[in-house]
Amino acid sequence: MKTETLQIKYDAEKLSTLRLYMKKSQADLDGELAKCVDRLCEKHIPKDVRELFEMRRQEQAVRPPRPPRPRPTARQEPTTGYGQQQE
């Protein structure tokens, strides 16, 4: 699964206080925020679209990644049959 960074603006004092109290209770701010975004997805994305997304995600998890293609090491001149170079 490819991930992306989400940035929001929020009151600095509130955020600092939140981090302090979450640290005391050993809670994970990033994890809690991810759960909130998941709930927003459930609320706003239609169910059939979410099901399609899950099917694609499961398919990608089952399918092994393709190996990278070998890259040519040097540029070769075009040939005109039987290994003779074109003039």
Secondary structure, 3 states (H helix, E strand, C coil): CCCCCCCCCCCHHHHHHHHHHHHHCCCCHHHHHHHHHHHHHHHHCCHHHHHHHHHHHHHHHHCCCCCCCCCCCCCCCCECCCCCECC
